[in-house]
């Protein structure tokens, strides 16, 4: 049996230990010992970006936000969907996660992070949202295991009523926000709808053929359509 290599450690502001491991050529990140993500199982992270960005594929000069860099799968999938004049902002709370992705020894996200469309911000995604009213055509949020499977207490405010309102306010007209979750959470769906969002639920496997089934919540401002936008609203970071 091949050993589990511990490659790096970090702490979130509230003290959760984040650890990067390598095992038999695959990489994984754990939070206080619980697996958050792995390079072996990332289909639902790819789909997060595809669902959010596919309606914008032909739209010029879009701006999108990814909350949580992870192992870079959502970022890379978003870049595959968007035009060369798009801007992809990635908000990552833990600086070591950015360093791991940028380290050429691991081959994770070096090329994607060097893409001229990409801007990586070391900050809480809630702060980026709050500073960016009407700035984004799509928002992708994968900061934890979801509202009901949360491992890092820093993320609680993002899924609370006020955090949903801040996220909604950061959308352009017709924009959408897609949340990744480890499983279904009817209470969270109710909170999204109470905030004036129309919500659809998608179920996606972690891997093409095996592994757990994850949940994507696609939320659009009531009456809005993906692909519409108000180009007069500038982005503020």
Secondary structure, DSSP 8 states (H G I E B T S, - for coil): ----EEEEEEE-TT--EEEEEEETTEEEEEETTEEEEETTB-HHHHHHHHHHHGGGTT-TT-EEEEE--TTSHHHHHHHHHS-TT-EEEEEES-HHHHHHHH-TTTTSSHHHHTSTTEEEEES-HHHHHHT-TT-EEEEEE-SSS-TTS---GGGHHHHSHHHHHHHHHTEEEEEEEEEEESS--HHHHHHHHHTTEEEEEEEEESSSSSS-EEEEEEEEETT--TT---TTS----
